[in-house]
Amino acid sequence: MNKKYKTLSGFGTTDAKISYTFKQGLSLDVGVSNIFDKNYYLTDGYAEEGRVYFANVKYSF
């Protein structure tokens, strides 16, 4: 199966993340990926997601 791929223009994304450590071993991360919410393409016809919000809690022992 031989597929032909189209060359696409470049793209960039802007992300931000804030981390806070409550005490030794316990931390919280909150952030936004792709702040400016423009869909971008890695391959023609396969759009990647737009803006994504996230929060993570991590405990290390």
C-alpha positions as CSV (number, residue, x, y, z in Angstrom):
1,M,0.0,0.0,0.0
2,N,1.7,3.2,-1.2
3,K,0.3,6.4,0.2
4,K,1.3,9.8,-1.0
5,Y,1.7,12.5,1.6
6,K,1.3,16.2,1.2
7,T,3.9,18.6,2.6
8,L,2.3,21.0,5.0
9,S,3.4,24.4,6.4
10,G,5.0,24.6,9.8
11,F,3.1,25.3,13.0
12,G,3.7,26.3,16.6
13,T,1.9,26.0,19.9
14,T,2.1,27.9,23.1
15,D,1.7,26.2,26.4
16,A,1.7,27.3,30.1
17,K,2.0,25.4,33.4
18,I,2.1,26.4,37.0
19,S,3.4,24.0,39.7
20,Y,2.9,24.4,43.4
21,T,4.4,22.2,46.1
22,F,2.2,22.0,49.3
23,K,4.6,20.0,51.3
24,Q,7.5,17.7,50.6
25,G,6.2,15.0,48.2
26,L,2.8,16.6,47.3
27,S,2.4,18.9,44.4
28,L,-0.2,20.4,42.1
29,D,0.2,21.3,38.4
30,V,-2.4,23.3,36.4
31,G,-2.0,24.6,32.9
32,V,-3.2,25.1,29.3
33,S,-1.8,23.5,26.1
34,N,-2.2,25.2,22.8
35,I,-3.4,28.5,24.4
36,F,-4.2,30.2,21.1
37,D,-6.5,27.3,20.1
38,K,-5.6,27.0,16.5
39,N,-6.0,23.4,15.2
40,Y,-2.8,22.2,13.6
41,Y,-2.1,19.3,11.3
42,L,0.7,16.7,11.5
43,T,-0.6,15.0,8.4
44,D,-3.1,16.3,5.8
45,G,-6.6,15.6,7.1
46,Y,-5.6,14.6,10.6
47,A,-6.2,17.6,12.8
48,E,-4.7,17.7,16.3
49,E,-6.8,19.0,19.2
50,G,-7.1,22.7,20.0
51,R,-6.9,24.2,23.5
52,V,-6.6,21.7,26.4
53,Y,-6.8,22.5,30.1
54,F,-5.2,20.1,32.6
55,A,-4.6,19.6,36.3
56,N,-2.4,17.0,37.9
57,V,-1.8,16.0,41.6
58,K,1.4,14.2,42.3
59,Y,2.5,12.5,45.5
60,S,6.1,11.1,45.8
61,F,7.2,9.0,48.7
